[in-house]
Amino acid sequence: MTHTATVHSSATITTAAESVDVFLAPPVLGMSRSSVSALHTIFDRHVETGGTWRDGWSALKAFDRKAERYGDLRYLRGLLSGSSLSKCSMAARPNGTGGVVNAQIRRTPDYAFLSGVLMCKGVWLCPLCAPKILSGRGEQIEAIQDHVDAVGATSLLVSLTLPHWASDSLDALFPVVSNAGAMFSHRAWRNVADDLDYVGVARSIETTFGANGWHPHWHGLMVFDTDLTDAQVARIRGTVQQLWSDRVAKLLGRSVVDDIAVDVRRWVNREGTRGVGHYITKLGKAWTVGQELAGGVLKDGREGSLTPGQLVRMARHGDPQAERRVREFYRVTKRAKRVYIAPALTAWAGIDDTDDDDLVATMQDAELVTELSPTVLSWIVRFGAETDVIFAGYYEGQQGIVETLRARGLRVVATTRDGPDGAVPVIELPPSPEPLE
């Protein structure tokens, strides 16, 4: 079967093999060259069995994104040795009785994943944990907004920024923003809160790096259990502007331009076309309020700025300045909360409180492809073969994983163990003085 398509108006795909060559050739997409043989297999699966070349192309990009995430994690393990992140996804989870559970490869109709491993729950830099946690927090915030709409309350999206220069250290700037909640204990705010039925806030901290150095900023969804008038919104805006101006002057000795440093506007439902909805859509995506507040790790920086994830990628590929900034970012942020949702707000909206352990836990109802013995898992991590194994499991099942590991010289076998509901597939190493061929 032959499929022809134009890519970037310059490259023509005539075979599955050629499509992979185009995909890997810089600067077509600027993607990595991880596991060329696996990429050929992935494209073949989608194209040669009747799918379109677009399906195959999408599968290639999905493989590459996952490979890049694991590549970033391996880099961070070495860079931040001794941190919780340095051990993320390297070992199976304890079983509570002194042993460990077997890691697992599970799959849904759309993707596969590795589960049953220790996770660091890092929300600032971890390329595996942060997307899961922040996506979960975003869903919680979206549920709060749904309740606001249902009861006729009011939510305001508040953004706080501060003047910053290239010479500023993150040590100086970050605490001003991350601890901004302290200003809402001021009497001026308490008066507003009491008068206007303030419920609470869901807030996140986002930090980027650009021509003017570090740029930490604060986003919050403030909820009021009443239908605010424009005059009342103006009162809130004026109070927040004054409190923020005072805070920046006290801690940094700088003045702020109110209309630039403080943005307070109504949240308009996602079908709306004005107010904060217009602000959200300037990202180029129809983001919900939850995704905007909690999804910073999932998007690239705006033009001229870099997210911490982008800095990690640059550092991993040899940029010493980026590496220095990654170290600085980790040191400054590691004890701070990335996202905070006031307990009063979740209680008001009737939302169950969920901790980070629950958010990083994978779907146990997804199909089990196979378990991996702790020894096999350790070899997969040593090989850096997590992505190869995950995609082999998705397309070929347990036997595909066995063949992938055997191709690397590991003497694995496919077997089963007894489970409560019958036989459970397991890949393990047989007793042998030498696991490698």
VOPA-28440 format. One record per residue (C-alpha): residue in one letter; chain; x, y, z. Coordinates in steps of 0.001 Angstrom, whole numbers, plus 500000, padded with zeros to 6 digits. Layout:
+---------+--------+--------+--------+--------+
: residuo : cadena :      X :      Y :      Z :
+---------+--------+--------+--------+--------+
:       a :      A :      X :      Y :      Z :
...
+---------+--------+--------+--------+--------+
END
This chain:
+---------+--------+--------+--------+--------+
: residuo : cadena :      X :      Y :      Z :
+---------+--------+--------+--------+--------+
:       m :      A : 500000 : 500000 : 500000 :
:       t :      A : 501390 : 503400 : 499006 :
:       h :      A : 500386 : 506710 : 500576 :
:       t :      A : 501523 : 510066 : 499242 :
:       a :      A : 501213 : 513357 : 501085 :
:       t :      A : 502923 : 516705 : 501165 :
:       v :      A : 504617 : 517731 : 504416 :
:       h :      A : 505519 : 521399 : 504893 :
:       s :      A : 505110 : 521716 : 501078 :
:       s :      A : 508562 : 520194 : 500539 :
:       a :      A : 508640 : 516532 : 501587 :
:       t :      A : 506635 : 513738 : 499942 :
:       i :      A : 505795 : 510543 : 501795 :
:       t :      A : 505617 : 507529 : 499502 :
:       t :      A : 506347 : 504706 : 501967 :
:       a :      A : 506131 : 504136 : 505696 :
:       a :      A : 509928 : 504043 : 505881 :
:       e :      A : 510275 : 507328 : 504015 :
:       s :      A : 507710 : 508960 : 506291 :
:       v :      A : 509833 : 508117 : 509311 :
:       d :      A : 512905 : 509518 : 507585 :
:       v :      A : 511014 : 512754 : 506928 :
:       f :      A : 509782 : 512831 : 510518 :
:       l :      A : 513269 : 512430 : 511909 :
:       a :      A : 515064 : 514761 : 509510 :
:       p :      A : 515654 : 518184 : 511051 :
:       p :      A : 514364 : 520781 : 510689 :
:       v :      A : 511031 : 519320 : 509479 :
:       l :      A : 509625 : 518978 : 512996 :
:       g :      A : 512699 : 519264 : 515170 :
:       m :      A : 511840 : 515963 : 516870 :
:       s :      A : 514207 : 513474 : 518484 :
:       r :      A : 515682 : 510381 : 516862 :
:       s :      A : 514623 : 507943 : 519554 :
:       s :      A : 514178 : 504332 : 518501 :
:       v :      A : 514027 : 504504 : 514688 :
:       s :      A : 512969 : 500871 : 514354 :
:       a :      A : 510068 : 501423 : 516756 :
:       l :      A : 508995 : 504490 : 514799 :
:       h :      A : 508920 : 502477 : 511581 :
:       t :      A : 506775 : 499881 : 513327 :
:       i :      A : 504374 : 502496 : 514651 :
:       f :      A : 503886 : 504096 : 511254 :
:       d :      A : 503462 : 500692 : 509613 :
:       r :      A : 500730 : 499818 : 512097 :
:       h :      A : 498668 : 502872 : 511167 :
:       v :      A : 499378 : 503135 : 507461 :
:       e :      A : 499973 : 499668 : 506052 :
:       t :      A : 496887 : 498216 : 507766 :
:       g :      A : 494507 : 500710 : 506204 :
:       g :      A : 494960 : 503879 : 508236 :
:       t :      A : 495885 : 507201 : 506729 :
:       w :      A : 499349 : 508700 : 506718 :
:       r :      A : 497980 : 511363 : 509075 :
:       d :      A : 497176 : 508636 : 511619 :
:       g :      A : 500708 : 507355 : 511333 :
:       w :      A : 502150 : 510852 : 511630 :
:       s :      A : 500123 : 511503 : 514782 :
:       a :      A : 501343 : 508224 : 516254 :
:       l :      A : 504948 : 509183 : 515538 :
:       k :      A : 504521 : 512486 : 517313 :
:       a :      A : 502847 : 510797 : 520300 :
:       f :      A : 505780 : 508382 : 520570 :
:       d :      A : 508261 : 511234 : 520351 :
:       r :      A : 506490 : 513302 : 523022 :
:       k :      A : 506584 : 510390 : 525429 :
:       a :      A : 510215 : 509644 : 524566 :
:       e :      A : 511113 : 513295 : 525168 :
:       r :      A : 509396 : 513280 : 528568 :
:       y :      A : 511311 : 510207 : 529690 :
:       g :      A : 514499 : 511695 : 528236 :
:       d :      A : 513940 : 514883 : 530235 :
:       l :      A : 513304 : 512837 : 533370 :
:       r :      A : 516517 : 510868 : 532920 :
:       y :      A : 518413 : 514142 : 532558 :
:       l :      A : 516799 : 515623 : 535679 :
:       r :      A : 517565 : 512489 : 537707 :
:       g :      A : 521251 : 513112 : 537117 :
:       l :      A : 521129 : 516880 : 537470 :
:       l :      A : 519139 : 516855 : 540714 :
:       s :      A : 520725 : 513823 : 542323 :
:       g :      A : 519423 : 513234 : 545832 :
:       s :      A : 516055 : 514885 : 545209 :
:       s :      A : 512764 : 513001 : 545134 :
:       l :      A : 512677 : 513639 : 541402 :
:       s :      A : 515922 : 511682 : 541003 :
:       k :      A : 514064 : 508489 : 541950 :
:       c :      A : 510829 : 509080 : 540032 :
:       s :      A : 509569 : 506059 : 538043 :
:       m :      A : 512720 : 504054 : 538750 :
:       a :      A : 511350 : 501419 : 541123 :
:       a :      A : 508149 : 499552 : 541908 :
:       r :      A : 505861 : 500793 : 544675 :
:       p :      A : 505904 : 499139 : 548127 :
:       n :      A : 503066 : 496687 : 548717 :
:       g :      A : 502626 : 497516 : 552404 :
:       t :      A : 503968 : 494192 : 553646 :
:       g :      A : 507675 : 494753 : 553191 :
:       g :      A : 507806 : 493903 : 549507 :
:       v :      A : 506953 : 495669 : 546279 :
:       v :      A : 504227 : 495344 : 543685 :
:       n :      A : 505038 : 494456 : 540117 :
:       a :      A : 505081 : 497405 : 537742 :
:       q :      A : 502498 : 497177 : 534979 :
:       i :      A : 501985 : 498161 : 531384 :
:       r :      A : 498333 : 499107 : 530849 :
:       r :      A : 496513 : 500396 : 527817 :
:       t :      A : 493309 : 502089 : 526738 :
:       p :      A : 492034 : 502309 : 523150 :
:       d :      A : 494060 : 505515 : 522740 :
:       y :      A : 497352 : 505047 : 524589 :
:       a :      A : 499428 : 502880 : 526943 :
:       f :      A : 501336 : 503740 : 530108 :
:       l :      A : 503584 : 502426 : 532872 :
:       s :      A : 502002 : 502130 : 536324 :
:       g :      A : 502781 : 500679 : 539731 :
:       v :      A : 506006 : 502667 : 540122 :
:       l :      A : 507136 : 505215 : 542694 :
:       m :      A : 506312 : 508766 : 541590 :
:       c :      A : 507925 : 511944 : 542923 :
:       k :      A : 504714 : 514046 : 542707 :
:       g :      A : 506787 : 517027 : 541595 :
:       v :      A : 504577 : 519790 : 540216 :
:       w :      A : 507308 : 522167 : 539065 :
:       l :      A : 509699 : 520173 : 536885 :
:       c :      A : 508764 : 516489 : 536706 :
:       p :      A : 507701 : 515758 : 533108 :
:       l :      A : 505639 : 512750 : 534232 :
:       c :      A : 504015 : 513805 : 537512 :
:       a :      A : 503353 : 517484 : 536842 :
:       p :      A : 501007 : 516990 : 533864 :
:       k :      A : 498911 : 514471 : 535817 :
:       i :      A : 498627 : 516583 : 538950 :
:       l :      A : 498024 : 519873 : 537176 :
:       s :      A : 495489 : 518338 : 534830 :
:       g :      A : 493615 : 516959 : 537842 :
:       r :      A : 493691 : 520326 : 539605 :
:       g :      A : 492453 : 521943 : 536420 :
:       e :      A : 489461 : 519602 : 536378 :
:       q :      A : 488698 : 520549 : 539984 :
:       i :      A : 488810 : 524238 : 539124 :
:       e :      A : 486577 : 523635 : 536140 :
:       a :      A : 484079 : 521848 : 538398 :
:       i :      A : 484096 : 524886 : 540700 :
:       q :      A : 483370 : 527131 : 537728 :
:       d :      A : 480507 : 524844 : 536692 :
:       h :      A : 479013 : 525279 : 540166 :
:       v :      A : 479446 : 529042 : 539909 :
:       d :      A : 477442 : 528995 : 536677 :
:       a :      A : 474800 : 526699 : 538151 :
:       v :      A : 474028 : 528859 : 541218 :
:       g :      A : 474424 : 532268 : 539609 :
:       a :      A : 477510 : 533267 : 541575 :
:       t :      A : 480421 : 535308 : 540193 :
:       s :      A : 484000 : 534311 : 539459 :
:       l :      A : 486791 : 536753 : 538679 :
:       l :      A : 490073 : 535818 : 537041 :
:       v :      A : 492836 : 537794 : 538750 :
:       s :      A : 496408 : 538040 : 537435 :
:       l :      A : 499298 : 539631 : 539337 :
:       t :      A : 502669 : 540487 : 537812 :
:       l :      A : 505564 : 542640 : 538957 :
:       p :      A : 508351 : 544677 : 537350 :
:       h :      A : 511423 : 542520 : 536792 :
:       w :      A : 514799 : 542857 : 535128 :
:       a :      A : 517418 : 540508 : 533790 :
:       s :      A : 519615 : 541172 : 536820 :
:       d :      A : 516940 : 539969 : 539286 :
:       s :      A : 517416 : 536602 : 540922 :
:       l :      A : 514470 : 534250 : 541238 :
:       d :      A : 515169 : 534232 : 544989 :
:       a :      A : 514150 : 537887 : 545145 :
:       l :      A : 511098 : 537727 : 542899 :
:       f :      A : 509450 : 534386 : 543567 :
:       p :      A : 508445 : 534820 : 547243 :
:       v :      A : 506699 : 538093 : 546431 :
:       v :      A : 504379 : 536200 : 544088 :
:       s :      A : 504150 : 532771 : 545702 :
:       n :      A : 503154 : 534234 : 549074 :
:       a :      A : 500797 : 536828 : 547624 :
:       g :      A : 497934 : 535198 : 549512 :
:       a :      A : 499216 : 536918 : 552666 :
:       m :      A : 497848 : 540231 : 551461 :
:       f :      A : 494305 : 538846 : 551540 :
:       s :      A : 494451 : 538765 : 555323 :
:       h :      A : 494580 : 542588 : 555303 :
:       r :      A : 491584 : 544370 : 556797 :
:       a :      A : 490854 : 546131 : 553508 :
:       w :      A : 490312 : 542767 : 551833 :
:       r :      A : 488386 : 541288 : 554748 :
:       n :      A : 485931 : 544163 : 554481 :
:       v :      A : 485414 : 543413 : 550777 :
:       a :      A : 485127 : 539699 : 551449 :
:       d :      A : 482486 : 540177 : 554139 :
:       d :      A : 480476 : 542668 : 552116 :
:       l :      A : 480463 : 540692 : 548857 :
:       d :      A : 480089 : 537061 : 550060 :
:       y :      A : 483611 : 536009 : 549114 :
:       v :      A : 483958 : 532200 : 549122 :
:       g :      A : 487617 : 531574 : 548327 :
:       v :      A : 490269 : 531357 : 545649 :
:       a :      A : 491864 : 528749 : 543421 :
:       r :      A : 495285 : 530036 : 542417 :
:       s :      A : 498385 : 528942 : 540575 :
:       i :      A : 501920 : 530256 : 540165 :
:       e :      A : 503498 : 530316 : 536728 :
:       t :      A : 507117 : 531207 : 536029 :
:       t :      A : 508822 : 531866 : 532720 :
:       f :      A : 512230 : 533186 : 531663 :
:       g :      A : 512760 : 535800 : 528949 :
:       a :      A : 514768 : 538796 : 527855 :
:       n :      A : 513976 : 540548 : 531148 :
:       g :      A : 514914 : 537531 : 533244 :
:       w :      A : 512619 : 535551 : 535492 :
:       h :      A : 508910 : 536354 : 535355 :
:       p :      A : 506859 : 534738 : 538135 :
:       h :      A : 503166 : 535605 : 538040 :
:       w :      A : 500034 : 534750 : 539994 :
:       h :      A : 496685 : 533641 : 538534 :
:       g :      A : 493630 : 533188 : 540715 :
:       l :      A : 489959 : 532412 : 540267 :
:       m :      A : 488142 : 534332 : 543007 :
:       v :      A : 484598 : 533202 : 543718 :
:       f :      A : 481807 : 535312 : 545241 :
:       d :      A : 478491 : 533753 : 546202 :
:       t :      A : 476489 : 536573 : 544659 :
:       d :      A : 475859 : 538178 : 541278 :
:       l :      A : 478326 : 541062 : 541425 :
:       t :      A : 477543 : 544394 : 539815 :
:       d :      A : 480110 : 546216 : 537700 :
:       a :      A : 480576 : 548694 : 540546 :
:       q :      A : 481334 : 545878 : 542959 :
:       v :      A : 483860 : 544365 : 540525 :
:       a :      A : 485489 : 547786 : 540274 :
:       r :      A : 485736 : 547939 : 544066 :
:       i :      A : 487427 : 544533 : 544115 :
:       r :      A : 489823 : 545592 : 541377 :
:       g :      A : 490773 : 548768 : 543217 :
:       t :      A : 491344 : 546930 : 546492 :
:       v :      A : 493532 : 544253 : 544871 :
:       q :      A : 495528 : 546889 : 542994 :
:       q :      A : 496246 : 548787 : 546193 :
:       l :      A : 497201 : 545672 : 548152 :
:       w :      A : 499487 : 544435 : 545397 :
:       s :      A : 501081 : 547823 : 544915 :
:       d :      A : 501816 : 548026 : 548644 :
:       r :      A : 503253 : 544502 : 548698 :
:       v :      A : 505607 : 545048 : 545754 :
:       a :      A : 506760 : 548404 : 547161 :
:       k :      A : 507445 : 546894 : 550584 :
:       l :      A : 509281 : 543756 : 549409 :
:       l :      A : 511013 : 545016 : 546259 :
:       g :      A : 511012 : 548789 : 546647 :
:       r :      A : 509389 : 549169 : 543248 :
:       s :      A : 506228 : 550803 : 542024 :
:       v :      A : 503767 : 549072 : 539726 :
:       v :      A : 501450 : 550288 : 536991 :
:       d :      A : 498068 : 549156 : 538268 :
:       d :      A : 496448 : 548320 : 534922 :
:       i :      A : 499488 : 546281 : 533865 :
:       a :      A : 500455 : 544596 : 537129 :
:       v :      A : 496896 : 543723 : 538173 :
:       d :      A : 494229 : 542330 : 535885 :
:       v :      A : 490772 : 541614 : 537319 :
:       r :      A : 487966 : 540590 : 535037 :
:       r :      A : 484852 : 538476 : 535023 :
:       w :      A : 485114 : 534922 : 533876 :
:       v :      A : 482803 : 534482 : 530903 :
:       n :      A : 481561 : 530960 : 530280 :
:       r :      A : 483528 : 529127 : 527597 :
:       e :      A : 480850 : 529893 : 524990 :
:       g :      A : 481313 : 533618 : 525672 :
:       t :      A : 483319 : 535960 : 523524 :
:       r :      A : 484252 : 538783 : 525911 :
:       g :      A : 486066 : 539435 : 529160 :
:       v :      A : 488370 : 536739 : 530398 :
:       g :      A : 487263 : 534376 : 527653 :
:       h :      A : 489027 : 536705 : 525193 :
:       y :      A : 492113 : 536659 : 527416 :
:       i :      A : 492161 : 532862 : 527505 :
:       t :      A : 491762 : 532379 : 523774 :
:       k :      A : 494756 : 534571 : 522976 :
:       l :      A : 496765 : 531452 : 523866 :
:       g :      A : 495639 : 530075 : 520523 :
:       k :      A : 493598 : 527293 : 522151 :
:       a :      A : 490110 : 527113 : 523573 :
:       w :      A : 491404 : 526620 : 527095 :
:       t :      A : 489013 : 526346 : 530004 :
:       v :      A : 489580 : 528374 : 533135 :
:       g :      A : 490870 : 525241 : 534900 :
:       q :      A : 493401 : 524555 : 532171 :
:       e :      A : 494619 : 528151 : 532205 :
:       l :      A : 495068 : 528212 : 535965 :
:       a :      A : 496554 : 524759 : 536472 :
:       g :      A : 497924 : 523852 : 533067 :
:       g :      A : 501030 : 526001 : 532834 :
:       v :      A : 503330 : 522996 : 532529 :
:       l :      A : 501315 : 521736 : 529584 :
:       k :      A : 501945 : 524705 : 527323 :
:       d :      A : 504934 : 526504 : 525838 :
:       g :      A : 505909 : 529998 : 526858 :
:       r :      A : 504507 : 532948 : 524995 :
:       e :      A : 506684 : 534512 : 522325 :
:       g :      A : 510005 : 535580 : 523756 :
:       s :      A : 509712 : 533558 : 526980 :
:       l :      A : 510612 : 530035 : 528031 :
:       t :      A : 508859 : 527750 : 530480 :
:       p :      A : 510890 : 525662 : 532954 :
:       g :      A : 510124 : 522619 : 530795 :
:       q :      A : 511644 : 524318 : 527773 :
:       l :      A : 514698 : 525268 : 529836 :
:       v :      A : 515080 : 521602 : 530839 :
:       r :      A : 515015 : 520574 : 527187 :
:       m :      A : 517653 : 523183 : 526301 :
:       a :      A : 519847 : 522155 : 529235 :
:       r :      A : 519547 : 518499 : 528321 :
:       h :      A : 520847 : 519316 : 524863 :
:       g :      A : 523922 : 521084 : 526170 :
:       d :      A : 523018 : 524688 : 527038 :
:       p :      A : 524995 : 525516 : 530237 :
:       q :      A : 523031 : 528708 : 530942 :
:       a :      A : 519764 : 526815 : 530744 :
:       e :      A : 521152 : 524198 : 533123 :
:       r :      A : 522112 : 526874 : 535628 :
:       r :      A : 518580 : 528294 : 535452 :
:       v :      A : 517000 : 524866 : 535910 :
:       r :      A : 519047 : 524364 : 539064 :
:       e :      A : 518039 : 527806 : 540317 :
:       f :      A : 514378 : 527199 : 539545 :
:       y :      A : 514355 : 523866 : 541374 :
:       r :      A : 516115 : 525264 : 544428 :
:       v :      A : 513748 : 528230 : 544759 :
:       t :      A : 510446 : 526503 : 544028 :
:       k :      A : 510815 : 523018 : 545497 :
:       r :      A : 508903 : 523758 : 548736 :
:       a :      A : 506250 : 526031 : 547238 :
:       k :      A : 502728 : 525071 : 546229 :
:       r :      A : 502183 : 525221 : 542475 :
:       v :      A : 498390 : 525177 : 542766 :
:       y :      A : 496254 : 525956 : 545812 :
:       i :      A : 492487 : 525567 : 546072 :
:       a :      A : 490914 : 526947 : 549233 :
:       p :      A : 489147 : 524206 : 551232 :
:       a :      A : 486187 : 526562 : 551691 :
:       l :      A : 485853 : 526704 : 547907 :
:       t :      A : 485791 : 522940 : 547359 :
:       a :      A : 483325 : 522540 : 550233 :
:       w :      A : 481050 : 525235 : 548767 :
:       a :      A : 481126 : 523565 : 545352 :
:       g :      A : 480632 : 520080 : 546809 :
:       i :      A : 483907 : 518749 : 545384 :
:       d :      A : 485828 : 515965 : 547098 :
:       d :      A : 489309 : 516938 : 548197 :
:       t :      A : 491884 : 514951 : 546214 :
:       d :      A : 495532 : 514677 : 547175 :
:       d :      A : 498460 : 514420 : 544804 :
:       d :      A : 498792 : 510664 : 545402 :
:       d :      A : 495361 : 510142 : 543883 :
:       l :      A : 496128 : 512432 : 540958 :
:       v :      A : 499355 : 510652 : 539956 :
:       a :      A : 497740 : 507225 : 540345 :
:       t :      A : 497043 : 505698 : 536953 :
:       m :      A : 493795 : 504121 : 535830 :
:       q :      A : 493652 : 500655 : 537334 :
:       d :      A : 490602 : 499800 : 535238 :
:       a :      A : 492609 : 500116 : 532015 :
:       e :      A : 493490 : 496833 : 530329 :
:       l :      A : 496485 : 495091 : 531876 :
:       v :      A : 498970 : 494167 : 529161 :
:       t :      A : 501513 : 492624 : 531510 :
:       e :      A : 503222 : 493000 : 534828 :
:       l :      A : 506971 : 493567 : 534981 :
:       s :      A : 509047 : 492026 : 537735 :
:       p :      A : 511116 : 494524 : 539780 :
:       t :      A : 514310 : 493241 : 538164 :
:       v :      A : 512929 : 493636 : 534660 :
:       l :      A : 511769 : 497159 : 535517 :
:       s :      A : 515249 : 498072 : 536746 :
:       w :      A : 516761 : 496907 : 533450 :
:       i :      A : 514189 : 498863 : 531438 :
:       v :      A : 515134 : 502005 : 533375 :
:       r :      A : 518833 : 501251 : 532915 :
:       f :      A : 518323 : 500869 : 529160 :
:       g :      A : 516194 : 504025 : 528986 :
:       a :      A : 513660 : 501849 : 527174 :
:       e :      A : 510453 : 502957 : 528889 :
:       t :      A : 508931 : 504459 : 525742 :
:       d :      A : 509878 : 501464 : 523567 :
:       v :      A : 508280 : 499098 : 526073 :
:       i :      A : 505119 : 501181 : 526453 :
:       f :      A : 504534 : 501402 : 522716 :
:       a :      A : 505427 : 497744 : 522147 :
:       g :      A : 502794 : 496876 : 524758 :
:       y :      A : 500217 : 499089 : 523087 :
:       y :      A : 500704 : 497631 : 519605 :
:       e :      A : 501930 : 494085 : 520242 :
:       g :      A : 500939 : 493197 : 523805 :
:       q :      A : 503074 : 491167 : 526155 :
:       q :      A : 504928 : 489369 : 523378 :
:       g :      A : 505890 : 492660 : 521765 :
:       i :      A : 507499 : 493785 : 525034 :
:       v :      A : 509359 : 490485 : 525327 :
:       e :      A : 510730 : 490852 : 521796 :
:       t :      A : 511690 : 494480 : 522406 :
:       l :      A : 513700 : 493553 : 525509 :
:       r :      A : 515241 : 490488 : 523911 :
:       a :      A : 516397 : 492682 : 521029 :
:       r :      A : 518398 : 494574 : 523659 :
:       g :      A : 519933 : 491325 : 524865 :
:       l :      A : 517833 : 490824 : 528016 :
:       r :      A : 516875 : 487162 : 528644 :
:       v :      A : 513248 : 487814 : 529627 :
:       v :      A : 510422 : 485309 : 529536 :
:       a :      A : 506649 : 485722 : 529403 :
:       t :      A : 504845 : 483829 : 532131 :
:       t :      A : 501846 : 484167 : 534455 :
:       r :      A : 501117 : 484250 : 538155 :
:       d :      A : 497961 : 483371 : 540041 :
:       g :      A : 495679 : 486311 : 540728 :
:       p :      A : 492314 : 486668 : 542480 :
:       d :      A : 490530 : 486627 : 539119 :
:       g :      A : 492749 : 484146 : 537305 :
:       a :      A : 496138 : 484114 : 535643 :
:       v :      A : 498026 : 487426 : 535512 :
:       p :      A : 500610 : 487930 : 532728 :
:       v :      A : 504125 : 488698 : 533953 :
:       i :      A : 507472 : 489327 : 532286 :
:       e :      A : 510420 : 488292 : 534389 :
:       l :      A : 514005 : 487106 : 534257 :
:       p :      A : 514570 : 483401 : 534850 :
:       p :      A : 517192 : 482352 : 537403 :
:       s :      A : 520454 : 482889 : 535599 :
:       p :      A : 523952 : 484002 : 536499 :
:       e :      A : 523827 : 486527 : 533636 :
:       p :      A : 520630 : 488377 : 532594 :
:       l :      A : 522161 : 489665 : 529356 :
:       e :      A : 522943 : 487581 : 526327 :
+---------+--------+--------+--------+--------+
END
